[in-house]
Amino acid sequence: MSAPRTDLARRTERPDRVQLVLVGAGHAHVQVLRRFMMRPEPDIQITLVVDRPEAVYSGMVPGLVAGEYEVRELEIDGIPLARRAQARCILAAAVDVDPVARRIHVEGRPAVSYDVASLDVGSTIRGLDRPGVYEHALPTRPIRTFVDQLSLRLPSRDSGAESPPLIAVVGAGAAGMELAFTLRARLLAAGVDPKITVLCKGQEVMPRYTTRVAAVIRREAERRGIEIRTRAEVVAVEKDAVVLADDRVPCDLAVWTTGAAPVPLFENTALPLDAAGFVRVEPTLQVVGYEDLFAVGDCASIDGYPWIPKAGVYAVREGPVLHDNLRARCKGRPLRAYRPQRDFLALLALGEGQAIGAKWGMSLAGSGMWRLKDFIDRRFMTRFQVLTDAGDDAPDFPSPEEMGMDPDEMVCGGCAAKVGASPLEHALARLPARPADPSVLVGLDRPDDAAVVELPRGDIVLSTIDAFRAFTDDPWLVGRVAAVNAASDVLAKGGRPRHALALVNVPEEDPRRTEETLYQVLAGVRVALDALGISLIGGHTTSGEDLYVGLVITGESEKGAILGVDGLRPGHRLVLTKPLGSGVVLAADMQGRARGAWVNAAFESLVRANDAAARIAREHAASACTDVSGFGFAGHLGEMLRASRMAAVVHLERVPALPGALSLFARGMQSTYHEQNREARRGLAIPDALERHPATELLFDPQTSGGLLFGVTPEREDAVLAALREAGDVHSAVVGEVCEPRGDGALFEVAP
Ligand SMILES: Cc1cc2nc3c(=O)[nH]c(=O)nc-3n(C[C@H](O)[C@H](O)[C@H](O)COP(=O)(O)OP(=O)(O)OC[C@H]3O[C@@H](n4cnc5c(N)ncnc54)[C@H](O)[C@@H]3O)c2cc1C
């Protein structure tokens, strides 16, 4: 496998690449990603658009219900898998597909263009519009939602009810029957003996199976006291019952498993649909009439094969054909047809370590069948689980090093990619002195986040410039974060940012891609600026090696209202408004070593603007303020303490960390620029026990678009925190306090 030369931003911007967009991380797409990881295609740029990082492997859901598995065992984290396949990730839901303009419309951001695209977005459930179903029942699709809701909705022994809990399973297909068996097993193991009734609209359970298999299932149900009611169509669900046309069946929980329905993505689509609303595809898995668009799994209906059930096993089997055909289509080569198998070994979980195997109309039940199912499913999962729950490399998945990637060659972007503080100071010191300019209130002789000048009529203008190399491969996100980050400097000074100029360096690529990259960057910039009331009034564009985005922001203020970095006084509390750790999480993401949930949390933090925090800092008479960025918490706090001629104590346990950051430090990961920031260590008092402790390392982690750090008097502490949390800065914390300069000269002491 070829090694990425430097960072994601660079390697994904090859001019001649075919843009392949995968929507959804369903059973087929994870196989496509893995196959591209094993055999990379330099000419194809893959983008994964997915509404949430973790997808669920359906084959293990019944085992989860039975209590045999933990949720994490059946989750496939699409983000590290995509990163290992060198794919871009967009963590947002697709809301429409335009097959003519070849665009995937994505929630809350500009559409993504494609040359070739594929949809594997699963299904939802039929009948959700029946009265009360949405409000009271537990629907089994989308399967992810079901998994999330399950343990919250199950009756427990502590509920205090005297009679056994009544559970109605609505739908008697394979999923419904498996649920009846496995729910019972789960509840029995928890000391609850439920009364389960399966309600079946037709005459027989499991209509897609032979009558022999159905009879075995009935017998197993009878042995377990599970009641099956046929010709019992549920027309509504109430809080404590399901309603039939001529009866009412009391229940404490109604599980709704009435068969697949198309996802909302296809509600107003121009795509060809079958009678039930699923996307029609050819046997090659190409959408009928659109050769560059593919659809697979539950969301698709293959012409000529109306009998294919909406089952994960088909989505799995379509995976290899889809991969071959996507690669072939991108390369202009002929495609092959998918030939679905009518009969395969169906393994249905019964709970209590038992399963039924059914094939060719025959069936066999017992613990041997369960062991076989468990073995097959676990083996399948090892192919896609890149990281363990704790974030370590999964033992059965090739590490980046084994794949030939050299993590040391991946250079971080974002605010981390800043020239260190001392080279800058030294370079500035070598410049000739400039004549004094009385209009400059804050300038190079008194470095701060923004320069402040006073115009002849007394107006106060703040100016700042902030720019960075892309920290990820999504130009929209890079633009948005660059704007949030640049505005922070003016906000931290108590100013109102008003106008912006953008500087964008776009990687050299063909003109069509250049326009698209530029559009995505500027659309991201605008989203952030518009929300802050800042007008984008101009800019400059260049082309070069990397994607690089910067903004000049000017703002206004009143003369006495500027918040410097030099006002800290003994006893002042130090307030930090965003968690630290973006540097290490982004570094790990580049290598496919960050869990999707961590990456998602980091991105959410990066796009959060500091306007509310700045307002609260002003309202509570903050004594000094800065925004935490590339030099890390230690560097920026050090700057404030030096300017204020003060020292401080920082309590590690109070410093908020992004999910995953501490465990990444614990396994030796860090941003490329971490060691540079670590030079600040020399000015700190750190007890031996905390030296190189993950929480200590967090203080040196370079932040991209970090939060504000400001001082307030102790009386304001509680009110400030309450206001920040109410405004949405939920991770805000008082992380330390200011004290008189220390005898040993240390800038601050790190306490546990
Ligand atoms: C209770 C139950 C048990 C089941 N047990 C089995 C079983 O044992 N064996 C079996 O073969 N089948 C089983 N099934 C059926 C199985 O769940 C589905 O057939 C299977 O999950 C479909 O796979 P898929 O790849 O089409 O989509 P999914 O696996 O559902 O994946 C869809 C992907 O698309 C993403 N997505 C959805 N909407 C969007 C959007 N708008 N934008 C971006 N991304 C989006 C999702 O997050 C997910 O990543 C069961 C179903 C249920 C309800």
The ligand as an ORCA input file, in Angstrom:
! r2SCAN-3c Opt
* xyz 0 1
  C     -34.448     -6.730     14.894
  C     -33.826     -7.059     13.586
  C     -32.992     -8.131     13.488
  C     -32.392     -8.426     12.280
  N     -31.589     -9.503     12.214
  C     -31.044     -9.829     11.046
  C     -30.216    -10.959     10.937
  O     -29.999    -11.689     11.903
  N     -29.669    -11.237      9.729
  C     -29.906    -10.447      8.648
  O     -29.400    -10.757      7.569
  N     -30.677     -9.368      8.714
  C     -31.266     -9.034      9.862
  N     -32.063     -7.946      9.928
  C     -32.233     -7.090      8.748
  C     -31.075     -6.106      8.685
  O     -31.076     -5.289      9.815
  C     -31.066     -5.186      7.478
  O     -31.464     -5.898      6.358
  C     -29.668     -4.648      7.256
  O     -29.255     -3.872      8.349
  C     -29.616     -3.800      6.009
  O     -28.303     -3.464      5.765
  P     -27.960     -2.212      4.872
  O     -26.540     -2.314      4.519
  O     -28.938     -2.099      3.764
  O     -28.207     -0.947      5.805
  P     -27.826     -0.661      7.313
  O     -27.036     -1.743      7.898
  O     -29.083     -0.280      7.989
  O     -26.885      0.608      7.177
  C     -27.376      1.869      6.798
  C     -26.257      2.879      6.911
  O     -26.662      4.094      6.339
  C     -26.536      5.162      7.281
  N     -27.563      6.121      6.911
  C     -28.900      5.982      7.004
  N     -29.508      7.081      6.518
  C     -28.528      7.902      6.088
  C     -28.509      9.180      5.474
  N     -29.621      9.833      5.186
  N     -27.321      9.752      5.181
  C     -26.166      9.124      5.471
  N     -26.125      7.906      6.042
  C     -27.285      7.301      6.339
  C     -26.672      4.468      8.616
  O     -26.123      5.209      9.684
  C     -25.876      3.215      8.335
  O     -24.500      3.519      8.376
  C     -32.660     -7.632     11.138
  C     -33.498     -6.534     11.250
  C     -34.081     -6.240     12.449
  C     -34.988     -5.057     12.522
*
